[in-house]
């Protein structure tokens, strides 16, 4: 919470002086952690000034606050400790200390104590604040379905923008993981200069046999992207629609494609993504099972959909979805490769000029 306040405060200061985060990083070489520390320092300094002003104001009007009486603080002396009498008997000199709190001297010492105490406390809180990303915060990889799977591991910055934090939402699905619903609704994907897929399902390096088993794979609402490529997929029941800026349908009908039925939901969880991210990556470390994979009203401005290694009982791409790079219907923006197999299919695709931006 404290870290969030500091980051928000730093962003507010940048807006006030008319610069953005990227400019501050590039122009002044300020890293994100250093910016947070500077923000914390400014917060402490401003708070101390406010407290000092308040104390000064209260001291000035102390008589009014005390109804005409003066504020006097008796001197504080070291208490006598009976056990030290033997030291006196041995003529060992003992220091005598006394502190006088009165007037501006007392006010100054009080302010100093407040400054040191508040600064130390805030610094300790900031240092001990848990900065672990929590699902669905972007810039992290999550092992959903596993214990503590909603606690993420921060991702390294993208190679094209090394000065900025990653905004990728990555999900690592371990072997035999089971999930009830994985829902991406109302999300905005893509960024300028993105050369990798904005929505991707695929195998991790070293995983040559893993599959994502899905009962229902639903792509609905106003979901859109410039391009889509589907390969190495098996669909028992396919309902493919939408307006596309040209498409290629090379999917293969195969009677051996099996239905995927996921009914047992013992010890499974639901996960909902939200917000704005660069990319969504579902990375298969083994074979995982999801009852419902839903992408609804989620749009990608730059990049492509890349779907691989999925075995679905049902794939539904609604007619309200839009796909197109603006290259014209004679150049396919959507490709269902020959390695895509299906048992039954309903194809209501409409080829029409579409440009998704």
KEKE-3310 file (N, C-alpha, C; in steps of 0.2 Angstrom, whole numbers, plus 5000, padded with zeros to 4 digits):
npx = (5004:5010:5020:5012:5006:5017:5022:5011:5011:5023:5020:5010:5018:5026:5016:5012:5023:5024:5030:5032:5034:5043:5050:5056:5064:5073:5078:5084:5089:5084:5080:5066:5066:5074:5067:5055:5061:5065:5053:5048:5056:5053:5040:5042:5049:5039:5029:5036:5038:5024:5021:5030:5026:5013:5016:5023:5012:5003:5011:5012:4999:4997:4992:4979:4974:4976:4968:4972:4982:5000:5012:5022:5036:5043:5060:5069:5076:5089:5084:5087:5096:5095:5104:5116:5122:5134:5143:5145:5150:5162:5168:5167:5165:5150:5140:5129:5114:5103:5089:5082:5067:5059:5052:5059:5069:5065:5054:5061:5069:5058:5053:5063:5064:5051:5053:5064:5059:5047:5053:5061:5052:5044:5053:5057:5044:5043:5054:5051:5039:5029:5033:5029:5022:5004:4991:4979:4991:5001:5017:5023:5025:5014:5010:4997:4984:4992:4999:5000:4999:4994:5003:5016:5031:5042:5044:5058:5062:5056:5066:5066:5062:5071:5072:5060:5047:5041:5026:5019:5007:5010:5007:5011:5008:5009:5012:4998:4990:4974:4961:4946:4939:4947:4947:4947:4942:4936:4949:4963:4976:4992:5006:5015:5027:5027:5032:5030:5017:5002:4992:4995:4996:5006:5019:5032:5049:5058:5047:5039:5028:5017:4999:4986:4971:4954:4938:4928:4932:4930:4928:4922:4910:4916:4929:4945:4958:4973:4979:4977:4983:4981:4986:4991:4981:4967:4950:4934:4921:4918:4914:4915:4916:4914:4920:4932:4947:4950:4954:4961:4956:4962:4960:4959:4947:4944:4939:4944:4946:4944:4931:4932:4929:4926:4922:4923:4927:4934:4944:4949:4951:4945:4950:4952:4957:4962:4961:4975:4987:5003:5004:4997:5002:5000:5008:5014:5020:5019:5006:4990:4974:4959:4943:4934:4940:4939:4938:4933:4927:4940:4953:4966:4978:4990:5000:4998:4986:4991:4989:4992:4994:4982:4968:4952:4935:4925:4926:4922:4920:4914:4902:4903:4916:4931:4944:4958:4971:4971:4975:4968:4955:4961:4973:4977:4972:4969:4973:4969:4978:4983:4987:4977:4964:4947:4931:4918:4911:4905:4905:4904:4911:4914:4921:4928:4934:4944:4952:4961:4966)
npy = (4994:5006:5007:5009:5021:5029:5028:5033:5046:5050:5049:5059:5070:5071:5073:5086:5094:5092:5082:5065:5048:5040:5050:5056:5045:5043:5056:5060:5049:5042:5028:5017:5012:5021:5033:5030:5031:5044:5050:5046:5052:5066:5065:5063:5075:5085:5082:5084:5097:5102:5097:5104:5117:5116:5113:5125:5134:5130:5132:5146:5150:5145:5149:5153:5140:5134:5141:5153:5149:5146:5135:5125:5114:5103:5101:5086:5074:5062:5047:5041:5026:5014:5003:5008:5014:5008:5012:5025:5025:5019:5030:5032:5042:5048:5052:5066:5070:5081:5087:5101:5105:5118:5133:5139:5130:5118:5116:5115:5103:5094:5094:5089:5076:5072:5072:5063:5051:5050:5049:5038:5028:5028:5025:5012:5006:5007:5000:4987:4984:4973:4970:4960:4955:4954:4943:4951:4958:4966:4963:4952:4934:4921:4906:4900:4890:4883:4881:4897:4903:4915:4924:4933:4932:4945:4951:4953:4968:4973:4969:4979:4990:4993:5002:5003:4995:4979:4975:4964:4950:4935:4918:4903:4887:4873:4855:4844:4853:4860:4870:4880:4892:4903:4919:4932:4947:4962:4968:4978:4976:4976:4987:5001:4996:4983:4967:4954:4941:4947:4940:4924:4906:4893:4881:4879:4881:4866:4858:4846:4839:4843:4848:4860:4857:4860:4862:4872:4885:4901:4915:4930:4944:4960:4957:4959:4959:4963:4952:4934:4917:4900:4885:4867:4862:4854:4852:4848:4852:4866:4883:4895:4912:4930:4945:4947:4952:4945:4928:4912:4896:4881:4870:4854:4841:4828:4812:4807:4816:4820:4823:4835:4834:4842:4841:4838:4848:4849:4856:4867:4883:4900:4912:4929:4940:4957:4975:4984:4978:4973:4961:4945:4929:4912:4899:4883:4872:4859:4847:4855:4858:4866:4871:4882:4893:4910:4924:4940:4954:4959:4968:4970:4981:4981:4968:4950:4936:4920:4904:4889:4871:4867:4857:4856:4855:4863:4876:4893:4907:4922:4930:4944:4947:4955:4955:4960:4967:4977:4974:4970:4959:4950:4946:4936:4939:4931:4914:4897:4884:4869:4860:4861:4853:4846:4840:4843:4857:4874:4887:4904:4915:4931:4939:4954:4971:4976:4985:4984:4994)
npz = (5000:5004:4995:4984:4986:4986:4973:4965:4970:4965:4951:4951:4953:4942:4932:4936:4934:4920:4913:4907:4913:4905:4898:4909:4913:4902:4900:4912:4918:4928:4937:4941:4954:4961:4958:4966:4979:4979:4978:4991:4999:4996:5001:5015:5018:5015:5024:5036:5036:5036:5049:5057:5055:5060:5074:5077:5075:5085:5096:5096:5099:5111:5123:5121:5118:5130:5138:5143:5152:5155:5147:5155:5157:5168:5172:5167:5176:5179:5186:5203:5207:5218:5219:5215:5225:5231:5222:5224:5237:5235:5229:5216:5202:5196:5182:5180:5173:5165:5157:5150:5145:5138:5131:5115:5114:5119:5110:5098:5101:5102:5089:5082:5087:5082:5068:5066:5071:5063:5050:5051:5054:5042:5032:5036:5035:5021:5016:5021:5015:5005:4989:4980:4965:4963:4956:4945:4941:4929:4921:4926:4930:4933:4942:4940:4948:4956:4973:4981:4968:4964:4967:4959:4949:4945:4928:4917:4909:4892:4878:4868:4875:4887:4898:4904:4914:4912:4905:4902:4904:4910:4911:4918:4916:4925:4924:4924:4931:4936:4931:4934:4928:4916:4913:4903:4902:4895:4892:4887:4875:4868:4861:4855:4843:4846:4842:4844:4847:4854:4861:4866:4866:4870:4870:4883:4882:4879:4882:4874:4872:4879:4881:4881:4888:4885:4890:4885:4874:4872:4862:4862:4860:4857:4854:4846:4834:4825:4817:4816:4820:4819:4824:4825:4833:4840:4838:4844:4842:4832:4830:4820:4817:4813:4807:4795:4788:4776:4775:4778:4777:4781:4789:4795:4793:4804:4810:4821:4831:4848:4860:4873:4890:4904:4920:4934:4947:4958:4971:4962:4954:4950:4939:4935:4922:4920:4915:4907:4897:4889:4883:4883:4889:4888:4895:4892:4903:4905:4903:4904:4911:4908:4912:4906:4895:4892:4882:4881:4874:4873:4866:4854:4849:4842:4835:4836:4837:4843:4842:4849:4851:4858:4864:4862:4867:4863:4852:4850:4841:4840:4829:4831:4833:4827:4815:4807:4797:4788:4775:4765:4758:4750:4755:4768:4784:4794:4798:4798:4800:4791:4801:4810:4817:4816:4822:4819:4811:4810:4799:4798:4794:4788:4775:4774:4771:4785:4797:4811:4824)
capx = (5000:5014:5023:5008:5005:5024:5022:5006:5013:5028:5017:5007:5023:5028:5011:5012:5029:5023:5034:5030:5039:5048:5054:5061:5070:5078:5082:5087:5092:5081:5077:5060:5067:5077:5061:5051:5065:5065:5046:5047:5060:5049:5034:5044:5050:5033:5026:5039:5036:5018:5021:5033:5021:5007:5018:5024:5006:5001:5015:5011:4993:4996:4988:4972:4973:4976:4963:4976:4988:5006:5014:5028:5038:5048:5066:5069:5083:5090:5081:5092:5095:5098:5109:5122:5125:5141:5148:5146:5154:5169:5170:5167:5161:5144:5138:5123:5112:5097:5087:5077:5062:5055:5053:5061:5074:5060:5051:5066:5070:5052:5052:5069:5062:5046:5056:5068:5055:5043:5057:5064:5046:5041:5058:5056:5038:5044:5058:5048:5033:5030:5032:5028:5016:4998:4987:4982:4995:5005:5024:5025:5023:5010:5009:4990:4982:4997:4999:5003:5000:4993:5009:5020:5038:5043:5048:5063:5060:5056:5072:5065:5061:5074:5071:5053:5045:5037:5018:5016:5004:5012:5004:5015:5004:5013:5009:4993:4986:4967:4958:4939:4938:4952:4943:4950:4936:4937:4956:4966:4982:4997:5009:5019:5033:5026:5033:5028:5010:4998:4989:4998:4996:5011:5023:5038:5055:5059:5040:5037:5022:5011:4993:4981:4965:4949:4931:4925:4936:4925:4930:4916:4909:4920:4936:4948:4966:4975:4979:4977:4986:4979:4990:4992:4975:4961:4943:4929:4915:4920:4909:4919:4912:4917:4922:4939:4951:4953:4956:4963:4954:4965:4959:4958:4942:4946:4935:4947:4947:4940:4928:4936:4924:4929:4916:4926:4930:4937:4951:4950:4949:4943:4955:4950:4962:4958:4966:4979:4994:5006:5003:4995:5005:4999:5014:5013:5026:5017:4999:4986:4967:4955:4936:4932:4944:4935:4941:4927:4928:4947:4955:4973:4979:4996:5002:4993:4984:4995:4986:4995:4994:4976:4963:4946:4929:4921:4929:4917:4922:4907:4902:4904:4923:4934:4951:4961:4977:4970:4979:4963:4953:4965:4979:4973:4974:4967:4974:4968:4983:4981:4988:4971:4959:4941:4927:4912:4913:4900:4909:4900:4915:4912:4927:4927:4940:4944:4958:4961:4971)
capy = (5000:5012:5008:5011:5028:5033:5028:5037:5052:5052:5050:5065:5076:5071:5077:5093:5097:5092:5077:5058:5043:5038:5056:5057:5040:5044:5063:5061:5043:5040:5022:5016:5012:5028:5037:5029:5033:5051:5052:5045:5058:5072:5065:5064:5082:5089:5080:5087:5105:5102:5096:5109:5123:5115:5114:5132:5138:5128:5136:5153:5151:5140:5152:5152:5133:5132:5145:5158:5147:5145:5128:5124:5107:5103:5097:5079:5072:5055:5044:5038:5019:5012:4998:5012:5017:5006:5016:5031:5023:5018:5037:5032:5048:5046:5058:5068:5072:5084:5090:5106:5106:5124:5138:5137:5124:5112:5115:5112:5096:5090:5094:5085:5069:5070:5071:5057:5046:5049:5047:5031:5023:5028:5022:5005:5003:5006:4994:4980:4983:4967:4972:4955:4956:4950:4943:4950:4964:4965:4963:4946:4928:4918:4899:4899:4884:4880:4885:4903:4904:4922:4928:4933:4934:4950:4949:4958:4973:4970:4971:4985:4996:4991:5007:5002:4989:4974:4975:4957:4946:4928:4912:4897:4881:4867:4849:4842:4859:4860:4877:4880:4897:4908:4924:4939:4951:4970:4970:4981:4973:4979:4993:5003:4993:4976:4962:4947:4940:4950:4934:4918:4900:4889:4877:4881:4877:4859:4854:4844:4834:4846:4851:4863:4853:4865:4860:4877:4890:4906:4921:4933:4951:4965:4955:4960:4960:4964:4945:4928:4911:4894:4879:4862:4863:4849:4855:4843:4856:4872:4888:4900:4918:4936:4949:4946:4956:4940:4922:4906:4890:4875:4865:4847:4837:4821:4809:4804:4821:4818:4829:4837:4835:4844:4842:4838:4854:4848:4859:4871:4890:4904:4918:4934:4945:4964:4980:4985:4975:4973:4954:4939:4923:4906:4895:4877:4869:4852:4847:4858:4857:4872:4870:4887:4899:4915:4930:4943:4961:4961:4970:4970:4986:4979:4961:4945:4930:4914:4899:4882:4865:4867:4852:4859:4851:4867:4883:4897:4913:4925:4934:4951:4949:4958:4953:4963:4971:4982:4973:4968:4952:4945:4944:4933:4941:4925:4908:4891:4880:4862:4856:4862:4847:4847:4835:4846:4865:4879:4892:4909:4920:4936:4942:4961:4975:4977:4987:4985:4999)
capz = (5000:5005:4989:4979:4987:4984:4965:4963:4971:4960:4945:4951:4953:4935:4929:4938:4930:4913:4910:4909:4916:4900:4897:4915:4913:4897:4901:4919:4920:4935:4937:4944:4962:4963:4958:4972:4985:4979:4980:4998:5002:4996:5005:5022:5019:5015:5030:5042:5035:5039:5056:5060:5055:5065:5080:5078:5076:5092:5102:5096:5102:5117:5129:5119:5118:5137:5141:5147:5156:5152:5147:5158:5157:5173:5170:5168:5179:5180:5193:5207:5207:5224:5218:5214:5231:5232:5218:5228:5243:5232:5227:5209:5200:5192:5178:5182:5167:5166:5151:5151:5140:5139:5126:5109:5115:5120:5104:5093:5102:5100:5082:5080:5088:5078:5062:5066:5072:5057:5045:5052:5053:5035:5029:5038:5032:5014:5015:5022:5011:5001:4982:4976:4961:4964:4950:4938:4940:4924:4922:4931:4928:4938:4941:4942:4949:4961:4979:4980:4961:4962:4968:4953:4949:4940:4922:4915:4904:4885:4874:4864:4880:4893:4903:4906:4917:4908:4906:4900:4909:4908:4915:4918:4918:4926:4922:4928:4934:4934:4933:4932:4923:4915:4910:4901:4900:4895:4893:4881:4873:4863:4862:4849:4842:4848:4836:4846:4848:4859:4864:4864:4869:4867:4874:4885:4879:4882:4883:4867:4872:4883:4878:4885:4887:4887:4888:4881:4872:4870:4860:4861:4861:4853:4854:4840:4834:4818:4814:4820:4817:4823:4821:4830:4837:4839:4840:4843:4839:4830:4828:4818:4814:4814:4801:4794:4782:4772:4779:4775:4780:4779:4794:4792:4796:4807:4814:4827:4836:4854:4864:4880:4895:4911:4924:4941:4949:4965:4972:4957:4956:4944:4938:4930:4921:4920:4914:4901:4897:4882:4880:4887:4887:4892:4893:4895:4906:4904:4900:4909:4910:4910:4910:4902:4893:4890:4880:4880:4874:4874:4860:4853:4844:4839:4837:4833:4841:4840:4846:4847:4856:4862:4862:4864:4866:4859:4850:4848:4839:4839:4823:4833:4833:4821:4814:4801:4797:4783:4769:4760:4759:4746:4759:4774:4791:4799:4795:4801:4796:4790:4807:4814:4816:4819:4821:4816:4811:4807:4797:4796:4793:4783:4773:4772:4774:4792:4800:4818:4826)
cpx = (5004:5018:5019:5007:5011:5024:5017:5008:5019:5025:5013:5012:5025:5022:5011:5017:5029:5027:5031:5035:5044:5053:5059:5066:5075:5082:5086:5091:5090:5077:5070:5061:5069:5071:5056:5054:5064:5058:5045:5050:5056:5043:5036:5045:5044:5029:5029:5038:5029:5017:5024:5029:5015:5010:5020:5017:5003:5004:5013:5004:4991:4992:4981:4970:4972:4972:4967:4982:4994:5008:5021:5030:5043:5054:5066:5076:5083:5088:5087:5090:5099:5104:5116:5125:5132:5146:5150:5151:5161:5172:5171:5163:5156:5141:5131:5120:5105:5095:5081:5073:5058:5057:5055:5065:5070:5057:5055:5068:5064:5051:5057:5067:5056:5049:5060:5064:5050:5047:5059:5058:5044:5046:5058:5050:5039:5048:5055:5041:5034:5028:5031:5021:5010:4994:4981:4987:5000:5013:5027:5022:5020:5010:5002:4989:4986:4996:5003:5003:4998:4998:5014:5027:5039:5047:5053:5060:5061:5063:5072:5064:5064:5074:5064:5051:5041:5030:5015:5013:5005:5009:5008:5010:5008:5009:5004:4989:4979:4964:4951:4938:4944:4949:4947:4945:4938:4944:4958:4974:4986:5000:5013:5025:5033:5027:5032:5020:5007:4994:4992:4997:5001:5015:5030:5044:5057:5053:5038:5031:5016:5005:4989:4974:4959:4943:4928:4930:4932:4929:4924:4916:4913:4927:4939:4955:4967:4976:4979:4979:4984:4982:4991:4987:4970:4955:4938:4923:4917:4914:4913:4915:4917:4918:4929:4942:4954:4955:4957:4961:4957:4964:4957:4952:4945:4941:4937:4948:4942:4937:4932:4930:4927:4923:4918:4929:4932:4944:4953:4948:4948:4948:4953:4955:4958:4964:4969:4985:4996:5004:5000:4998:5003:5004:5014:5019:5025:5010:4994:4978:4963:4947:4933:4937:4940:4939:4935:4929:4935:4950:4963:4974:4985:4998:4997:4991:4988:4993:4989:4994:4988:4971:4957:4940:4925:4925:4923:4920:4916:4908:4903:4911:4925:4941:4953:4967:4977:4974:4974:4961:4957:4971:4976:4976:4973:4969:4973:4972:4980:4982:4982:4966:4953:4936:4921:4914:4907:4904:4904:4904:4913:4919:4925:4933:4939:4951:4958:4967:4972)
cpy = (5006:5013:5011:5019:5032:5033:5033:5044:5055:5053:5057:5071:5076:5075:5084:5097:5096:5087:5070:5054:5042:5044:5057:5052:5042:5051:5063:5055:5040:5033:5022:5016:5018:5033:5037:5032:5041:5054:5051:5050:5064:5071:5066:5072:5087:5088:5083:5094:5106:5102:5101:5116:5122:5116:5121:5136:5136:5132:5143:5155:5146:5143:5152:5145:5131:5136:5150:5156:5146:5137:5128:5116:5107:5099:5090:5077:5064:5052:5041:5030:5017:5007:5002:5015:5015:5009:5022:5030:5022:5025:5036:5038:5045:5052:5059:5072:5075:5087:5095:5107:5113:5129:5135:5131:5118:5111:5112:5105:5091:5089:5089:5077:5067:5068:5065:5051:5044:5046:5040:5026:5023:5024:5014:5002:5002:5000:4987:4979:4977:4970:4966:4956:4952:4949:4947:4956:4962:4965:4958:4940:4924:4910:4898:4892:4880:4884:4891:4905:4911:4927:4928:4934:4939:4948:4955:4962:4970:4973:4978:4991:4994:4996:5006:4995:4985:4975:4969:4953:4939:4923:4906:4891:4875:4860:4846:4847:4859:4867:4877:4885:4901:4913:4930:4943:4959:4972:4973:4979:4977:4985:4995:4999:4986:4972:4955:4947:4944:4945:4928:4912:4895:4885:4880:4878:4871:4855:4852:4840:4837:4849:4855:4860:4858:4862:4865:4883:4895:4912:4925:4941:4955:4963:4956:4960:4960:4957:4940:4922:4905:4888:4874:4862:4857:4852:4850:4846:4863:4877:4894:4906:4924:4939:4949:4949:4950:4934:4916:4900:4883:4869:4859:4843:4830:4818:4806:4810:4820:4824:4829:4838:4836:4845:4842:4844:4854:4851:4863:4878:4894:4910:4922:4939:4952:4969:4981:4982:4975:4966:4950:4933:4917:4901:4889:4873:4861:4852:4850:4857:4863:4870:4875:4892:4904:4921:4934:4951:4963:4962:4971:4975:4984:4972:4956:4940:4924:4909:4892:4877:4866:4861:4854:4855:4856:4874:4887:4904:4917:4929:4942:4952:4952:4957:4956:4967:4977:4981:4970:4961:4947:4943:4942:4936:4936:4919:4902:4886:4873:4858:4857:4857:4848:4841:4837:4854:4868:4885:4898:4916:4925:4940:4949:4965:4977:4979:4988:4989:4999)
cpz = (5000:4998:4984:4980:4985:4976:4962:4964:4966:4953:4945:4950:4945:4931:4930:4935:4923:4910:4912:4911:4911:4899:4903:4916:4908:4898:4907:4921:4926:4934:4942:4952:4964:4963:4964:4978:4985:4981:4988:5002:5002:5000:5013:5023:5019:5022:5036:5042:5038:5046:5060:5060:5060:5072:5082:5079:5083:5097:5102:5099:5107:5122:5127:5120:5125:5141:5146:5151:5152:5152:5149:5159:5162:5170:5171:5170:5179:5186:5196:5207:5213:5224:5217:5220:5233:5228:5221:5234:5241:5229:5219:5206:5195:5188:5180:5175:5168:5159:5152:5145:5141:5133:5119:5109:5115:5113:5099:5094:5101:5093:5079:5081:5084:5071:5061:5067:5066:5051:5045:5051:5046:5031:5030:5035:5024:5012:5016:5019:5006:4994:4977:4972:4963:4958:4951:4937:4934:4926:4926:4928:4934:4937:4944:4943:4954:4967:4978:4973:4959:4964:4963:4954:4944:4934:4921:4910:4897:4882:4871:4869:4886:4899:4907:4909:4912:4910:4903:4906:4907:4913:4913:4920:4919:4924:4927:4932:4931:4936:4930:4926:4922:4911:4909:4898:4900:4895:4886:4881:4868:4865:4856:4849:4844:4842:4838:4847:4854:4864:4862:4869:4866:4872:4877:4882:4883:4883:4875:4867:4876:4879:4883:4883:4889:4885:4883:4880:4869:4868:4858:4862:4856:4852:4847:4840:4826:4814:4819:4817:4822:4820:4827:4836:4835:4842:4839:4839:4838:4828:4826:4815:4815:4807:4801:4788:4778:4777:4775:4779:4778:4784:4791:4796:4798:4812:4821:4833:4842:4857:4871:4885:4902:4916:4932:4942:4956:4966:4966:4958:4949:4945:4933:4929:4920:4918:4908:4902:4890:4879:4885:4885:4891:4890:4897:4897:4905:4900:4906:4907:4912:4907:4905:4901:4889:4888:4878:4880:4875:4867:4860:4848:4840:4840:4834:4838:4838:4845:4844:4853:4861:4859:4866:4863:4862:4858:4847:4847:4836:4832:4825:4834:4827:4821:4807:4802:4792:4777:4764:4761:4754:4749:4766:4780:4796:4795:4800:4797:4796:4796:4812:4812:4819:4817:4817:4816:4807:4806:4795:4795:4787:4781:4770:4774:4781:4794:4807:4820:4834)
residu = (UNK:UNK:UNK:UNK:UNK:UNK:UNK:UNK:UNK:UNK:UNK:UNK:UNK:UNK:UNK:UNK:UNK:UNK:UNK:UNK:UNK:UNK:UNK:UNK:UNK:UNK:UNK:UNK:UNK:UNK:UNK:UNK:UNK:UNK:UNK:UNK:UNK:UNK:UNK:UNK:UNK:UNK:UNK:UNK:UNK:UNK:UNK:UNK:UNK:UNK:UNK:UNK:UNK:UNK:UNK:UNK:UNK:UNK:UNK:UNK:UNK:UNK:UNK:UNK:UNK:UNK:UNK:UNK:UNK:UNK:UNK:UNK:UNK:UNK:UNK:UNK:UNK:UNK:UNK:UNK:UNK:UNK:UNK:UNK:UNK:UNK:UNK:UNK:UNK:UNK:UNK:UNK:UNK:UNK:UNK:UNK:UNK:UNK:UNK:UNK:UNK:UNK:UNK:UNK:UNK:UNK:UNK:UNK:UNK:UNK:UNK:UNK:UNK:UNK:UNK:UNK:UNK:UNK:UNK:UNK:UNK:UNK:UNK:UNK:UNK:UNK:UNK:UNK:UNK:UNK:UNK:UNK:UNK:UNK:UNK:UNK:UNK:UNK:UNK:UNK:UNK:UNK:UNK:UNK:UNK:UNK:UNK:UNK:UNK:UNK:UNK:UNK:UNK:UNK:UNK:UNK:UNK:UNK:UNK:UNK:UNK:UNK:UNK:UNK:UNK:UNK:UNK:UNK:UNK:UNK:UNK:UNK:UNK:UNK:UNK:UNK:UNK:UNK:UNK:UNK:UNK:UNK:UNK:UNK:UNK:UNK:UNK:UNK:UNK:UNK:UNK:UNK:UNK:UNK:UNK:UNK:UNK:UNK:UNK:UNK:UNK:UNK:UNK:UNK:UNK:UNK:UNK:UNK:UNK:UNK:UNK:UNK:UNK:UNK:UNK:UNK:UNK:UNK:UNK:UNK:UNK:UNK:UNK:UNK:UNK:UNK:UNK:UNK:UNK:UNK:UNK:UNK:UNK:UNK:UNK:UNK:UNK:UNK:UNK:UNK:UNK:UNK:UNK:UNK:UNK:UNK:UNK:UNK:UNK:UNK:UNK:UNK:UNK:UNK:UNK:UNK:UNK:UNK:UNK:UNK:UNK:UNK:UNK:UNK:UNK:UNK:UNK:UNK:UNK:UNK:UNK:UNK:UNK:UNK:UNK:UNK:UNK:UNK:UNK:UNK:UNK:UNK:UNK:UNK:UNK:UNK:UNK:UNK:UNK:UNK:UNK:UNK:UNK:UNK:UNK:UNK:UNK:UNK:UNK:UNK:UNK:UNK:UNK:UNK:UNK:UNK:UNK:UNK:UNK:UNK:UNK:UNK:UNK:UNK:UNK:UNK:UNK:UNK:UNK:UNK:UNK:UNK:UNK:UNK:UNK:UNK:UNK:UNK:UNK:UNK:UNK:UNK:UNK:UNK:UNK:UNK:UNK:UNK:UNK:UNK:UNK:UNK:UNK:UNK:UNK:UNK:UNK:UNK:UNK:UNK:UNK:UNK:UNK:UNK:UNK:UNK:UNK)
# end
